Amino acid sequence: MRDLLPREAEHMRFIESEAREIARLYGYQEVITPLIEHYELLAAKIGEENRKRMYVFEDLGGRRVALRPEFTASVARLVSTRMMTEPKPIRLFSTGSLYRYDEPQFGRYREFWQANYELIGSSRPEVDAEILSLSNDLLKKTLLEEYYFKVGHVGVLRGILSEEGVSETEQNRVMQMLDKKMWEEALRILKKLASERCLETLRRLFKISGGEWSNIIKEMRTSVEGYEKASSAVENLETILNLTSEAKMNLNVIVEAGFARGLEYYTGMIFEVYVPGMDIALGGGGRYDRLIELFGGEPTPAAGVALGIDRIMLAVRRQHPNWKPPRRGIRVLVLPVNEEVRGKALEVSSRLRERGITVEAEVMGRTVSRALSDASKRGISHVIIVGPKELKEGKVALRDMESKEQKTVTIDEAADILENYAV
């Protein structure tokens, strides 16, 4: 875990604000779920590797609880217990901090932040396409460049294994290995559980990957011929990708036939987002059609995505080391020239804030020249100098720190000028 300094916190909040704007544009309503949940709820389908990394403890009531490692389980609980009668589809947005006991390294911390979107109530491929679309739109808004979507379909691999009679427990074990790209280890396990035909099919699929997704889909379709469920999954993936193409989303997509994610609740299309030079996913998601049912709700199809706010920040800073918020606005310093006008300077500060202008009052007792020098270093855009001579005429001096121009105006005139800059 780590502290975030003002510039980092500002960047994080900027990305979070863009995530909220995407939620608004797509019609997603925010829900706030607890940071702590019952362990059994969070552990149900998160995958063995993630279960090992949860912060688990006993509370004073003797209950086994944990810090949330992701949002989807909590949202599924909420929907299954309190929102089942809501008209479908249900579009929900969440943001906040999450916790996993990972080994700290670049982009991987034990406390991290995500923006989470869930679209609940429809099994149609338009849902999967929308989740890809809003992910792409958010990444564009953060000024990120050269990112790409790695896309696959859990139904391809699980379809093959199911038709081979491999149990769900063993499937989960295999999928955990595939998530870590431990293909040979996964095949060794399956040698005792599945046919040689299955092993050969999987070997072929593990080699199928590329950006020309229409050709990749053809290879996948040929490879899984004879496996009905897997073939149906390939068709579903093609339909989703066709929709993104027809909608002109311009996604940079790499389809990987052997792609798996560590979370066990996925049932359909899955994806992760990457940028070159960072070996960590900036976000990921997919379809989960049985999770809400698992928590006691009715059978309810759903899909969602979690995008890492702090990881996106790191990626943007790599690509744009001198990043500044596109809508930074102005910063104003109100500077009294002596002790006698301190109260008036505070009054001017309050009047400007009432107009919605960001104002800092000089509180260090510096001389005018030193205060102006400090203001320049700290990125102050305008300084209002409050002096006794100007105050006798009901005026102040307004200084533009970039152009160095200074003029004497009334306080209301200063506010009008600053409001125009702030727009």
NORLINRA-V552623 format. One record per pair of residues at least 4 apart in sequence whose ideal C-beta (glycine too) atoms are under 7 Angstrom apart, sorted by sequence separation. I is the first residue (numbers start at 1). GAP is how many residues later the second one is. D is the distance in Angstrom with one decimal. If there is no record, write none. Layout:
# NORLINRA-V552623
[[I,GAP,D] [I,GAP,D]]
This chain:
# NORLINRA-V552623
[[4,4,4.2] [5,4,6.8] [6,4,6.0] [7,4,6.5] [8,4,6.3] [9,4,6.2] [10,4,6.4] [11,4,6.7] [12,4,6.3] [13,4,6.2] [14,4,6.6] [15,4,6.4] [16,4,6.6] [17,4,6.5] [18,4,6.5] [19,4,6.6] [20,4,6.5] [21,4,6.3] [22,4,6.2] [37,4,5.0] [39,4,5.6] [40,4,6.5] [42,4,6.3] [46,4,4.3] [47,4,6.7] [48,4,6.7] [49,4,6.9] [50,4,6.8] [58,4,6.2] [59,4,5.1] [71,4,5.8] [72,4,6.0] [73,4,6.5] [74,4,6.4] [75,4,6.3] [76,4,6.1] [77,4,6.1] [78,4,5.8] [79,4,4.6] [80,4,6.5] [86,4,5.4] [104,4,6.6] [125,4,6.2] [126,4,6.2] [127,4,6.7] [128,4,6.7] [129,4,6.1] [130,4,6.3] [131,4,6.5] [132,4,6.3] [133,4,6.3] [134,4,6.4] [135,4,6.5] [136,4,6.4] [137,4,6.5] [138,4,6.7] [154,4,5.5] [155,4,5.2] [156,4,7.0] [157,4,6.4] [158,4,5.8] [159,4,6.5] [160,4,6.4] [162,4,7.0] [166,4,5.1] [167,4,6.8] [168,4,6.3] [169,4,6.7] [170,4,6.4] [171,4,6.2] [172,4,6.5] [173,4,7.0] [174,4,6.4] [175,4,6.3] [182,4,6.0] [183,4,6.4] [184,4,6.5] [185,4,6.9] [186,4,6.4] [187,4,6.7] [189,4,6.8] [190,4,4.6] [194,4,3.9] [196,4,6.3] [197,4,6.3] [198,4,6.4] [199,4,6.4] [200,4,6.6] [201,4,6.4] [202,4,6.3] [204,4,6.8] [212,4,6.5] [213,4,6.1] [214,4,6.9] [215,4,6.7] [216,4,6.3] [217,4,6.2] [218,4,6.5] [219,4,6.2] [220,4,6.3] [227,4,6.0] [228,4,6.5] [229,4,6.6] [230,4,6.6] [231,4,6.7] [232,4,6.4] [233,4,6.5] [234,4,6.5] [235,4,6.4] [236,4,6.6] [237,4,6.4] [238,4,6.1] [239,4,6.6] [240,4,6.9] [241,4,6.5] [242,4,6.1] [243,4,6.1] [266,4,5.3] [274,4,6.9] [290,4,6.0] [291,4,6.9] [293,4,5.9] [308,4,6.1] [309,4,6.6] [310,4,6.6] [311,4,6.4] [312,4,6.2] [313,4,6.3] [314,4,6.6] [315,4,6.6] [316,4,5.7] [317,4,6.3] [324,4,5.8] [337,4,6.5] [341,4,5.8] [342,4,6.7] [343,4,6.5] [344,4,6.4] [345,4,6.5] [346,4,6.6] [347,4,6.5] [348,4,6.5] [349,4,6.4] [350,4,6.5] [353,4,6.4] [362,4,6.7] [366,4,4.2] [367,4,6.7] [368,4,6.3] [369,4,6.5] [370,4,6.3] [371,4,6.2] [372,4,6.6] [373,4,6.8] [374,4,6.3] [376,4,7.0] [387,4,6.7] [388,4,6.8] [400,4,6.9] [409,4,3.9] [410,4,7.0] [411,4,6.5] [412,4,6.5] [413,4,6.4] [414,4,6.2] [415,4,6.1] [416,4,6.8] [417,4,6.8] [418,4,6.2] [419,4,6.9] [4,5,4.5] [23,5,4.0] [37,5,5.2] [46,5,5.9] [58,5,6.8] [78,5,6.3] [79,5,6.7] [104,5,5.9] [122,5,5.0] [139,5,4.8] [161,5,4.1] [166,5,5.5] [177,5,4.1] [178,5,6.8] [194,5,6.5] [210,5,6.9] [244,5,4.6] [261,5,6.0] [292,5,4.2] [293,5,6.8] [307,5,6.6] [336,5,4.5] [352,5,4.5] [366,5,4.2] [375,5,3.7] [386,5,6.8] [390,5,4.5] [400,5,4.8] [409,5,5.0] [58,6,5.8] [59,6,5.4] [68,6,6.0] [102,6,5.0] [104,6,6.7] [210,6,5.1] [224,6,3.9] [225,6,6.9] [293,6,4.9] [317,6,5.9] [336,6,5.0] [353,6,5.4] [390,6,5.5] [23,7,6.7] [83,7,6.2] [224,7,5.3] [244,7,5.4] [274,7,6.0] [275,7,6.7] [293,7,6.5] [316,7,5.9] [352,7,4.8] [390,7,6.0] [399,7,4.3] [4,8,6.4] [43,8,5.1] [56,8,6.7] [57,8,6.5] [102,8,5.9] [119,8,5.1] [139,8,5.6] [177,8,5.2] [178,8,5.5] [190,8,6.7] [191,8,6.7] [208,8,6.0] [273,8,6.2] [274,8,6.7] [292,8,4.2] [366,8,6.7] [375,8,5.6] [398,8,6.9] [101,9,5.8] [177,9,4.2] [190,9,6.2] [261,9,5.2] [272,9,4.0] [273,9,4.6] [336,9,3.9] [362,9,5.5] [397,9,5.7] [398,9,5.9] [56,10,4.6] [100,10,6.3] [161,10,5.0] [221,10,6.8] [224,10,6.1] [273,10,4.8] [292,10,6.4] [349,10,4.8] [386,10,5.4] [387,10,6.8] [43,11,6.9] [55,11,5.9] [79,11,6.5] [99,11,6.2] [119,11,6.2] [208,11,4.9] [259,11,6.6] [273,11,6.8] [291,11,6.9] [334,11,5.1] [372,11,6.3] [385,11,6.5] [397,11,5.5] [398,11,5.4] [42,12,6.5] [54,12,4.8] [55,12,4.1] [99,12,5.7] [119,12,6.3] [174,12,4.8] [187,12,5.8] [208,12,5.9] [241,12,6.8] [272,12,3.9] [289,12,4.3] [349,12,4.6] [384,12,5.1] [385,12,4.0] [158,13,5.9] [161,13,6.9] [221,13,5.1] [271,13,6.2] [289,13,6.6] [395,13,5.1] [396,13,6.8] [97,14,5.6] [98,14,5.7] [117,14,6.8] [220,14,4.9] [271,14,6.4] [288,14,5.6] [334,14,5.3] [384,14,5.7] [385,14,6.4] [395,14,6.1] [54,15,5.3] [97,15,7.0] [174,15,6.0] [187,15,6.5] [205,15,6.9] [208,15,6.7] [271,15,6.2] [288,15,7.0] [334,15,4.6] [346,15,5.9] [395,15,5.4] [396,15,6.0] [97,16,5.4] [98,16,5.9] [173,16,6.6] [174,16,6.4] [270,16,3.4] [287,16,4.3] [345,16,6.3] [382,16,6.5] [383,16,4.5] [394,16,5.8] [398,16,4.9] [39,17,5.5] [75,17,5.8] [96,17,6.8] [117,17,6.0] [132,17,6.7] [217,17,6.4] [269,17,5.5] [286,17,6.5] [368,17,6.7] [382,17,6.6] [205,18,5.6] [268,18,6.4] [269,18,5.4] [285,18,7.0] [382,18,6.0] [383,18,6.3] [390,18,5.9] [396,18,6.0] [50,19,5.8] [75,19,6.5] [95,19,6.9] [204,19,4.6] [268,19,3.2] [285,19,5.2] [382,19,6.3] [398,19,6.6] [95,20,4.8] [217,20,6.8] [266,20,4.7] [267,20,5.6] [285,20,3.0] [332,20,6.5] [381,20,5.7] [95,21,6.7] [217,21,4.7] [266,21,6.6] [267,21,5.8] [268,21,6.8] [284,21,6.9] [285,21,6.2] [380,21,5.8] [381,21,6.9] [94,22,4.4] [201,22,6.0] [266,22,5.5] [267,22,4.6] [283,22,6.2] [284,22,6.7] [46,23,6.4] [71,23,4.9] [93,23,6.9] [170,23,5.9] [183,23,5.0] [201,23,6.5] [261,23,6.3] [265,23,4.4] [267,23,6.1] [283,23,5.9] [42,24,5.2] [46,24,6.8] [93,24,5.6] [283,24,3.5] [38,25,6.8] [39,25,4.4] [261,25,6.9] [282,25,6.6] [283,25,5.4] [332,25,5.9] [334,25,5.9] [376,25,5.8] [39,26,5.9] [42,26,6.3] [92,26,4.7] [265,26,4.5] [282,26,5.5] [332,26,6.4] [336,26,6.5] [375,26,6.3] [38,27,6.0] [39,27,4.6] [42,27,6.4] [46,27,6.9] [166,27,5.1] [331,27,5.5] [332,27,4.8] [333,27,5.1] [334,27,5.2] [335,27,4.6] [37,28,6.7] [70,28,6.0] [91,28,5.5] [166,28,5.9] [213,28,5.4] [330,28,6.7] [334,28,6.6] [36,29,5.1] [37,29,6.5] [44,29,6.7] [69,29,5.8] [240,29,5.5] [282,29,4.8] [329,29,6.5] [331,29,6.9] [333,29,6.2] [68,30,5.7] [69,30,6.2] [89,30,5.9] [90,30,4.3] [164,30,4.2] [282,30,5.5] [384,30,5.9] [36,31,6.2] [37,31,5.8] [42,31,5.3] [68,31,6.9] [69,31,4.8] [89,31,6.2] [90,31,5.6] [164,31,6.2] [280,31,6.4] [337,31,5.7] [35,32,6.3] [41,32,5.8] [67,32,4.0] [89,32,4.1] [236,32,6.5] [237,32,5.9] [35,33,6.0] [88,33,3.0] [89,33,5.2] [161,33,6.9] [282,33,5.9] [335,33,6.5] [88,34,6.7] [164,34,4.8] [41,36,5.8] [335,36,5.2] [348,36,6.3] [382,36,6.3] [37,37,5.9] [220,37,5.0] [278,37,5.9] [160,38,6.0] [217,38,7.0] [348,38,5.9] [216,39,4.3] [213,40,5.4] [275,40,4.8] [33,41,3.9] [79,41,5.8] [160,41,6.1] [277,41,6.8] [345,41,4.4] [33,42,6.6] [160,42,6.9] [211,42,6.7] [213,42,4.5] [333,42,4.9] [344,42,5.7] [71,43,6.6] [75,43,5.1] [211,43,5.2] [31,44,6.8] [55,44,5.1] [210,44,6.6] [33,45,6.1] [71,45,4.0] [209,45,6.6] [210,45,6.7] [341,45,5.1] [54,46,6.8] [55,46,6.4] [72,46,6.7] [209,46,6.9] [341,46,6.7] [31,47,6.3] [53,47,4.4] [209,47,4.5] [333,47,4.7] [341,47,5.9] [344,47,6.1] [53,48,4.5] [209,48,6.7] [331,48,6.3] [335,48,5.6] [337,48,6.3] [340,48,6.4] [348,48,6.5] [53,49,6.1] [208,49,3.9] [331,49,5.0] [332,49,7.0] [335,49,6.8] [337,49,6.7] [50,50,6.7] [331,50,5.3] [332,50,4.8] [333,50,4.8] [334,50,4.8] [335,50,5.1] [336,50,4.9] [337,50,4.3] [341,50,6.5] [330,51,4.3] [335,51,6.7] [205,52,4.2] [206,52,4.1] [330,52,6.1] [332,52,6.4] [334,52,6.4] [205,53,5.1] [357,58,6.7] [351,60,6.0] [355,60,4.7] [31,61,5.2] [33,61,6.5] [357,61,5.1] [29,62,6.5] [357,62,6.7] [28,63,4.2] [29,63,6.1] [30,63,4.9] [31,63,5.8] [348,63,5.8] [352,63,5.7] [27,64,5.4] [28,64,6.2] [29,64,6.6] [30,64,6.8] [156,64,6.7] [160,64,6.7] [163,64,5.5] [355,64,6.1] [26,65,6.8] [28,65,4.0] [357,65,6.2] [163,66,6.1] [352,66,6.9] [160,67,5.0] [162,67,6.1] [156,68,6.4] [159,68,5.9] [23,70,3.8] [159,70,3.1] [160,70,4.9] [159,71,3.6] [155,74,6.6] [156,74,4.9] [159,74,5.3] [155,75,7.0] [183,75,6.8] [19,76,6.1] [156,77,4.6] [155,78,3.0] [156,78,6.0] [16,79,5.8] [153,80,4.7] [178,80,6.2] [153,81,7.0] [155,81,6.8] [179,81,4.8] [178,82,3.8] [179,82,5.8] [153,83,6.7] [179,83,4.5] [153,84,4.3] [175,85,4.5] [176,86,6.2] [332,86,6.2] [330,88,6.3] [28,89,5.7] [330,91,4.9] [172,92,5.1] [330,92,5.3] [329,93,5.2] [23,94,6.8] [19,96,3.6] [16,99,6.7] [12,101,6.6] [156,101,6.5] [149,102,5.6] [151,102,5.5] [149,103,6.5] [152,103,6.8] [157,103,6.4] [148,104,4.1] [149,104,5.0] [150,104,5.2] [151,104,5.2] [152,104,5.2] [147,105,6.9] [148,105,7.0] [152,105,6.7] [148,106,5.8] [150,106,5.7] [154,106,6.8] [2,107,6.3] [152,107,3.0] [1,108,6.3] [26,108,5.2] [1,109,5.2] [150,109,6.3] [1,110,4.2] [125,111,6.6] [129,111,5.6] [22,112,5.5] [128,112,4.6] [132,112,5.8] [154,112,4.6] [155,112,6.7] [136,113,6.0] [154,113,6.1] [155,113,5.6] [125,114,4.7] [129,114,4.1] [133,114,6.9] [154,114,6.3] [22,115,5.7] [125,115,4.7] [129,115,5.4] [136,115,5.8] [153,115,6.3] [22,116,4.7] [133,116,5.4] [153,116,5.3] [154,116,5.6] [126,117,6.5] [132,117,6.9] [153,117,6.9] [125,118,5.8] [129,118,6.7] [151,118,6.9] [152,118,5.4] [19,119,5.8] [22,119,7.0] [132,119,6.3] [18,120,6.2] [151,120,4.5] [150,121,6.3] [149,122,5.2] [150,122,5.0] [18,123,4.4] [18,124,5.9] [149,124,5.8] [150,124,6.3] [147,126,5.7] [148,126,5.9] [15,127,5.4] [49,127,5.8] [147,127,6.6] [48,128,5.8] [147,128,4.8] [47,129,6.0] [146,129,5.9] [146,130,5.8] [144,131,6.9] [139,134,6.8] [147,135,6.9] [135,138,6.5] [132,139,6.7] [128,140,7.0] [128,141,4.7] [135,148,6.5] [131,154,5.8] [128,159,6.0] [123,166,6.5] [144,168,6.4] [138,169,6.1] [135,170,5.2] [142,170,5.4] [107,171,6.3] [144,171,5.8] [108,172,6.2] [131,172,5.1] [135,172,6.3] [144,172,5.4] [107,173,4.4] [131,173,6.5] [143,173,5.9] [131,174,5.1] [142,174,5.7] [145,174,5.5] [128,175,5.4] [144,175,6.8] [127,176,5.0] [143,177,6.3] [123,178,3.9] [121,179,6.3] [122,179,6.0] [120,180,6.2] [121,180,6.9] [120,182,4.2] [119,183,6.6] [118,184,6.2] [119,184,5.5] [119,185,6.6] [118,186,3.9] [117,187,5.8] [116,188,6.8] [117,188,5.4] [116,190,4.7] [114,192,4.6] [115,192,4.9] [114,193,6.3] [114,194,5.6] [115,194,5.8] [114,195,6.2] [112,196,6.3] [113,196,4.1] [113,197,5.1] [112,198,5.5] [107,204,5.4] [107,207,5.4] [50,212,5.9] [80,212,4.9] [49,213,5.4] [79,213,5.6] [84,213,5.4] [84,214,6.1] [47,215,4.3] [76,215,4.6] [80,215,4.2] [47,216,5.3] [72,216,7.0] [76,216,4.9] [80,216,5.3] [46,217,5.9] [47,217,5.0] [80,217,3.0] [45,218,6.8] [46,218,6.9] [77,218,5.2] [79,218,6.3] [45,219,4.5] [72,219,7.0] [76,219,5.4] [45,220,3.8] [72,232,5.9] [71,235,6.2] [70,236,6.4] [45,246,6.2] [45,249,6.7] [44,250,6.2] [19,290,7.0] [16,293,5.7] [15,294,5.0] [12,297,5.7] [15,297,5.5] [12,298,6.3] [15,298,5.9] [12,301,5.7] [11,302,4.9] [14,311,5.0] [11,312,6.7] [10,315,6.7]]
